[in-house]
Amino acid sequence: MKILDFSLLRCPIPLVQTKLFVKSANNGAQFQILLSDRGSVQDVPAILKKMGHHVETEVINEKNVVLVTVKLNN
């Protein structure tokens, strides 16, 4: 499974990079995103859900890095 590590980047870069990845990915593709910026943690899952994709989030460590698991439903 592809992992997009945006944990060191601040919004809006993770959002833009996620949208670009989704455009190039195949229907049904699954991938994970690592995020730590508060804005990105809110915005990236929200836009993916709005686009109709299945999204699950979980905090994975004490530094509040969030793992977002996505399945595309294009």
Buried (B, 14 or more C-beta within 10 A) or exposed (E): EEEBEBBEBEBBEBBEBBBEBBEEBEEEBEBBBBBBBEEBBEBBBEBBEEBEBEBEBEEEEEEEBBBBBBBBEE
